[in-house]
């Protein structure tokens, strides 16, 4: 009997050591002005994490969310420091301005509290570098969340690029993201106030939607930076976006490939899609679940395959379940993967170069 108990204890200990604990990760939600925050509240039924508190000084806004998602206003705090003192979270998720991301990491990193921010990582490379240093110094996970990270089609495209000769060597990737514009689609007033502010958001469409393409291209290119960045921006809705651009085209020049990012608040129909061109064929990741491949059969004829992708398996189907699995050491963040700090620091570097290029009209070379 004693031998059996010892064996059971050893197995339990090994399981905990190798695969991490099974307790729900305690998450604090910092900010409610970014309407992507609905995502974590809608995922709160997942057993891998629990929301222990919310930081939002705007009591009227907090009450709206409390009413919608049936949580007590006793869980709402005015500052992140108050939340930490009262609830001792393992991690926080940031749903406020992009400018606030640095402050959140400055508070959390020294306390060993992990952080996930909504895209992009930071408003500037200066902020991103400070955040990177804090995360590495204090050993926390600092992840960035994008909607497109969880698209099965993007992962299928990646698998074809890396593990198949179907389309051949890469030559061009086009990523298109955007919608009619924040005001036209009716975002909440609290969101609109900072989303169209060049300081709080870091830019307009070039930041809001340019980051998606930079993130995907950095992933596909295994963390290799483009040699140079060229960008043009425009303001087609000055009445709605008076302080920022609402149209951006960014060209990334790699050794043997071109990346084209089309970020817009002027698409008549909202979109998040990607086209990957090789020397033999092309991949169309049309949306979250629909993907097509075409292989050249001559001048303009082709052989086409169509895929209807199912959702990915847990924990790769939800950002907050993924975050919990990382913290619990059940999985690791691969270098330069979509959520990784390495990838998203490069994203900010690309966006900063793009803004400089658009302002100066010049091509901007990136430091290797």
C-alpha positions in Angstrom: 0.0 0.0 0.0 2.8 2.4 0.9 4.6 1.7 -2.4 1.3 2.5 -4.3 0.9 5.7 -2.5 4.5 6.8 -3.1 4.1 5.9 -6.8 0.9 7.9 -7.0 2.5 10.9 -5.3 5.5 10.7 -7.7 3.2 10.5 -10.8 1.2 13.5 -9.5 4.4 15.5 -8.8 5.8 14.7 -12.3 2.5 15.6 -13.9 2.5 19.0 -12.1 6.1 19.6 -12.9 6.0 18.6 -16.6 2.6 19.9 -17.6 1.9 22.8 -15.1 -1.0 23.3 -12.7 -4.6 22.9 -13.5 -6.0 25.7 -11.5 -7.7 28.5 -13.4 -5.5 31.4 -14.1 -6.6 34.5 -12.3 -7.0 37.3 -14.9 -7.6 41.0 -14.3 -9.1 43.0 -17.2 -7.5 46.4 -17.4 -9.7 48.9 -19.3 -13.1 48.6 -21.0 -12.7 51.3 -23.7 -11.4 48.8 -26.4 -14.5 47.0 -27.5 -12.5 43.8 -28.2 -13.0 43.4 -24.4 -16.3 41.6 -25.3 -14.1 38.7 -26.4 -12.8 37.9 -22.9 -16.2 38.3 -21.3 -17.7 35.9 -23.9 -14.8 33.4 -23.2 -15.2 33.6 -19.4 -17.1 30.3 -19.3 -14.0 28.5 -20.2 -12.6 26.7 -17.2 -8.9 27.5 -17.9 -9.2 31.1 -16.5 -11.4 33.3 -14.3 -11.8 37.1 -14.4 -11.1 38.2 -10.8 -11.4 42.0 -11.4 -11.8 44.9 -13.8 -10.0 48.2 -13.9 -12.1 51.0 -15.3 -12.4 54.5 -13.8 -15.4 55.4 -16.0 -18.1 54.1 -13.7 -20.9 54.6 -16.3 -19.0 52.5 -18.8 -18.2 49.8 -16.2 -21.8 49.7 -15.2 -22.8 49.0 -18.8 -20.5 46.0 -19.0 -21.6 44.8 -15.5 -25.2 44.9 -16.6 -24.5 43.1 -19.9 -22.2 40.4 -18.4 -23.8 40.1 -14.9 -20.8 40.9 -12.7 -20.8 42.9 -9.5 -19.5 46.5 -9.5 -17.5 45.3 -6.4 -15.1 43.7 -8.9 -14.4 47.1 -10.6 -11.4 49.1 -9.5 -10.2 52.6 -10.4 -6.5 51.7 -10.8 -4.4 48.7 -11.7 -2.7 49.0 -8.3 -6.0 48.7 -6.5 -6.9 45.6 -8.5 -3.5 43.9 -7.7 -3.7 44.7 -4.0 -7.3 43.3 -3.7 -7.2 40.4 -6.1 -3.6 39.2 -6.7 -4.1 38.3 -10.3 -1.7 35.9 -12.1 -2.1 37.9 -15.3 -3.8 40.9 -16.8 -5.3 41.7 -20.2 -5.2 45.2 -21.6 -8.3 46.7 -23.2 -7.6 50.4 -23.2 -5.5 52.8 -25.3 -2.3 51.5 -27.0 -0.4 54.3 -25.2 -1.4 52.7 -21.8 0.3 49.4 -22.6 3.7 50.6 -21.4 2.4 51.7 -18.0 0.6 48.4 -17.5 3.8 46.5 -18.1 5.7 48.9 -15.8 3.3 48.1 -13.0 2.9 44.4 -13.6 6.3 43.1 -14.7 8.2 43.8 -11.4 5.4 41.9 -9.6 5.7 38.8 -11.9 2.2 39.4 -13.4 1.9 38.3 -17.0 0.4 40.7 -19.6 -1.5 40.2 -22.8 -2.3 43.4 -24.8 -4.5 43.9 -27.8 -2.8 44.7 -31.0 -0.4 46.4 -31.6 2.1 45.9 -28.9 3.0 49.6 -28.5 2.5 53.1 -30.0 6.2 53.5 -30.7 9.4 51.5 -30.9 10.7 53.4 -27.8 7.7 52.1 -25.8 8.1 48.6 -27.3 11.8 48.4 -26.3 11.0 49.4 -22.7 8.3 46.8 -22.5 10.5 44.2 -24.0 13.3 44.9 -21.4 10.8 44.8 -18.5 9.4 41.5 -19.6 12.8 39.9 -20.0 14.2 41.3 -16.8 11.3 40.1 -14.7 10.6 36.9 -16.6 7.0 37.5 -17.5 5.1 36.6 -20.6 4.1 39.6 -22.7 1.8 38.5 -25.5 -0.1 40.5 -28.2 -3.5 39.4 -29.3 -4.8 39.7 -32.9 -8.1 38.4 -34.2 -6.3 36.8 -37.2 -4.0 34.7 -34.9 -6.9 32.4 -34.3 -8.0 32.0 -38.0 -7.6 28.4 -39.0 -7.0 29.5 -42.6 -3.9 31.5 -41.7 -2.4 28.4 -40.0 -3.3 26.2 -43.0 -1.6 28.7 -45.3 1.5 28.7 -43.1 1.6 24.9 -43.1 1.4 24.8 -46.9 4.2 27.4 -47.2 6.5 25.6 -44.7 5.7 21.9 -45.3 4.6 21.6 -49.0 6.1 22.4 -52.4 2.6 23.2 -53.8 3.1 26.9 -54.6 7.0 26.9 -54.7 9.3 29.6 -53.4 7.6 32.8 -52.1 7.5 35.9 -54.3 4.7 38.1 -53.0 2.3 38.2 -50.0 -0.6 40.7 -49.9 -2.5 41.2 -46.7 -5.7 43.3 -46.6 -7.5 44.4 -43.4 -10.1 46.9 -42.5 -13.6 48.2 -42.7 -15.7 51.3 -43.4 -14.1 53.2 -40.6 -14.6 53.4 -36.8 -17.4 56.0 -36.9 -19.2 54.5 -39.8 -19.4 51.0 -38.2 -20.6 52.7 -35.0 -17.9 51.9 -32.4 -18.6 53.0 -28.9 -17.8 56.7 -28.2 -15.2 55.7 -25.6 -13.3 53.7 -28.2 -13.7 56.3 -30.9 -12.2 59.0 -28.8 -8.7 57.3 -28.6 -8.8 55.1 -31.8 -8.7 58.3 -33.9 -6.0 60.0 -31.7 -2.5 59.8 -33.1 -0.9 59.8 -29.7 -3.1 57.3 -27.9 -3.4 54.9 -30.9 -0.1 55.6 -32.5 -1.8 56.5 -35.8 -5.0 55.7 -37.8 -5.6 52.9 -40.1 -1.8 52.4 -40.6 -1.6 51.3 -36.9 -5.1 49.8 -36.4 -4.9 47.6 -39.4 -1.4 47.8 -40.7 -0.2 45.8 -37.7 -2.1 42.6 -38.9 -0.1 42.3 -42.1 3.2 43.1 -40.4 2.4 40.4 -37.8 1.6 37.8 -40.4 4.6 38.6 -42.6 7.0 38.5 -39.7 5.6 35.1 -38.7 5.8 33.6 -42.2 9.3 35.0 -42.7 10.5 33.4 -39.4 11.3 36.7 -37.8 13.4 38.1 -40.7 13.0 41.8 -41.0 12.3 43.4 -44.3 15.3 45.2 -45.8 13.3 48.4 -46.3 9.8 49.8 -45.8 7.9 52.2 -48.1 4.4 53.6 -47.3 1.8 56.0 -48.5 -1.1 57.2 -46.4 -4.3 59.2 -47.2 -7.2 60.8 -45.4 -10.4 60.1 -47.3 -12.8 60.8 -44.5 -11.5 64.1 -42.9 -14.9 64.7 -41.4 -14.6 61.4 -39.4 -10.9 61.0 -38.9 -9.6 64.6 -38.7 -6.4 63.8 -36.8 -5.2 60.6 -38.5 -4.8 58.7 -41.7 -7.6 56.3 -42.8 -5.9 54.7 -45.7 -2.4 53.1 -45.9 -0.4 51.0 -48.2 2.9 49.6 -46.9 5.5 47.8 -49.0 8.0 45.5 -47.3 11.1 44.6 -49.4 12.7 41.3 -48.5 15.6 39.6 -50.3 13.5 37.6 -52.8 10.0 38.6 -51.9 7.7 41.6 -51.6 5.1 42.1 -48.8 2.2 44.4 -49.5 0.0 45.5 -46.6 -3.3 47.3 -47.4 -4.8 48.8 -44.3 -8.0 50.8 -44.7 -10.9 52.5 -42.9 -12.5 52.9 -46.4 -13.3 49.3 -47.4 -17.0 49.1 -48.3 -17.1 45.6 -46.9 -15.0 44.6 -43.8 -12.2 42.2 -44.6 -9.3 40.3 -43.1 -7.7 38.2 -45.9 -4.3 37.2 -47.3 -2.9 36.1 -50.7 0.4 34.2 -50.8 2.1 34.0 -54.2 4.8 31.5 -55.0 6.6 30.7 -58.3 4.1 27.8 -59.0 0.8 28.9 -57.4 -1.1 30.9 -54.9 -2.9 30.6 -51.6 -6.1 32.6 -50.9 -6.9 32.8 -47.2 -10.3 34.5 -47.9 -11.5 34.8 -44.3 -11.4 32.8 -41.1 -12.6 29.5 -42.5 -12.4 29.6 -46.3 -9.1 28.9 -48.1 -8.3 28.1 -51.8 -5.1 27.1 -53.5 -4.4 27.5 -57.2 -1.5 25.9 -59.1 -0.6 27.1 -62.5 -1.4 24.9 -65.4 -0.3 27.2 -68.2 -0.6 30.9 -68.9 -3.9 31.6 -67.2 -5.4 28.2 -66.4 -5.0 26.6 -63.0 -5.9 23.6 -60.8 -7.9 24.8 -57.7 -8.5 23.2 -54.3 -11.0 24.6 -51.9 -10.9 24.1 -48.1 -13.5 24.8 -45.4 -11.4 24.9 -42.2 -12.7 23.9 -38.9 -11.8 25.8 -35.7 -8.5 24.9 -34.2 -8.3 22.7 -31.1 -7.9 24.1 -27.6 -5.8 26.0 -26.4 -5.2 27.3 -30.0 -8.8 28.4 -30.5 -9.0 31.2 -27.9 -6.5 33.9 -26.9 -7.2 33.7 -23.2 -7.2 29.9 -23.0 -3.9 30.1 -24.9 -2.6 32.7 -22.4 -3.5 30.4 -19.5 -1.8 27.4 -21.0 1.4 29.4 -21.5 1.3 30.6 -17.9 0.6 27.1 -16.6 3.6 25.8 -18.7 1.4 23.4 -20.7 2.7 24.9 -23.9 5.5 27.3 -25.0 5.4 30.4 -27.2 7.4 29.6 -30.3 9.9 32.3 -31.3 8.5 34.8 -33.7 5.1 33.2 -33.5 2.0 35.5 -33.9 1.6 36.3 -30.2 5.3 36.4 -29.3 7.2 39.4 -28.0 9.9 39.0 -30.7 7.4 39.1 -33.5 5.5 42.1 -32.1 8.5 44.2 -31.4 9.4 43.9 -35.1 5.8 44.8 -36.0 6.1 48.1 -34.1 9.5 48.7 -35.9 7.8 48.1 -39.3 4.9 50.4 -38.4 7.3 53.2 -37.2 9.3 52.9 -40.4 6.0 53.0 -42.4 4.9 56.2 -40.6 8.3 57.8 -41.3 8.1 56.8 -44.9 4.6 58.1 -45.4 5.6 61.4 -43.8 8.9 61.9 -45.7 8.0 60.2 -49.0 11.2 58.2 -48.7 12.1 54.5 -48.5 13.2 53.6 -44.9 15.9 51.0 -44.4 15.7 48.8 -41.3 18.6 48.0 -39.1 19.5 44.3 -39.0 
